[in-house]
């Protein structure tokens, strides 16, 4: 992707909203923005958090900011799985986990998780605890995945592209009063990024947000866009 020679498979499962399970070709599992049990679009079988003790046990939990629709189940899953939480240092400290599970960082920082690296990048949004952020996950084969968090389109995206060259982008496209709408999300992809795969997220969870039809219309004609269903798994 994006001219890179990587051939490893990345597995994505969308849990709805901004929550994803990401698995590298080396078997490293990440859980991103775990809003699960109260998420109205997460399939019921996937709301059973005890699965994170066993087959779906993550090696790390990534939280982009402290809003409940991104962080609601982070602490509970951390306690069930013993997985560390990666996020802005102030947010991670607020969870009062053990030092081994507290992997706070800051913008520009890098945290290693087995065969991959998690890079912390800026986001334009808000957060009760620490600044909002996004994540760029760098896999062993050199490919990268960018989870935007709740960011609005921003000029820093040009630097994220220049530094990290995301091959896969999970982009907020929720609209409503709190986040950028699907048309702006689509514009940000065209203006700043050259990924092979774009996965819109953070829509159709609540009535106030954009619908799937809105998202499909905004990304119509962009062959890179992959519209997923909550609970669906894709390999890229």
RASUL-V679377 format. One line per field, one symbol per residue. burial: b if it has 9 or more other C-alpha atoms within 8 Angstrom, else e. Layout:
burial->???
This chain:
burial->bbeeeeeeebbbbbbbbbbbbbbbbeebbbbbbbbbbebebbbeebbebebbbeeebbbbbbbbbbbebbbbbbbebbebbebbbbbbbbbbbeeebeeebbbbbbbebbbebebbbbbbbbbbbebebbebbbbbbbbeebbbbbbbbbbbbeeebbebbeeebbbbbbbbbbbbeebbbbbbbbebbeebbbbbbbbbbbbbbeeebbeeebbbebbeeeeebeeeebbbeeee
